[in-house]
Amino acid sequence: MQLSWIQEKVKSNEYLYTFHADTERRDDGLSTADVQDALLSGAILEDYPNDPRGPCLLYGRAANQPIHVVCGQNRSGWLVLITVYVPAIGINSSGCVLRPLHHKQSTVGPRQNWNS
């Protein structure tokens, strides 16, 4: 999936949220304008070319906070926002930054990887 295609779809308003993405967006206090800003100013962190929907993980910023968007393409050629969240960054005991963790972490039990 190409960043230019994503940005073209956002500019032409040819994108939609899954129920899950909209719920996660609201839970993290993000407006639709925040997500749009992140998509227009973002960069693709990971691409999943073997997925038939062609999804990717995009990182962007809006309102001075990081935003992750997992998005893909539906059969009609629209951009589909699969999930949207403010990432938490893990830091190990030696101070190295780890891969982003999903924002919903239990206060009890192990942390979950962002894509689990």
Buried (B, 14 or more C-beta within 10 A) or exposed (E): BEBEEBBEBBEEEEBBBBEEBBEBBEEBEBEEEBBBBBBBEBEBBEBBEEEEBBBBBBBBEBEEBBBBBBBBBEEEEBBBBBBBBBBBEBEEEEEEEEEBBBBEEEEEEEEEEBEE
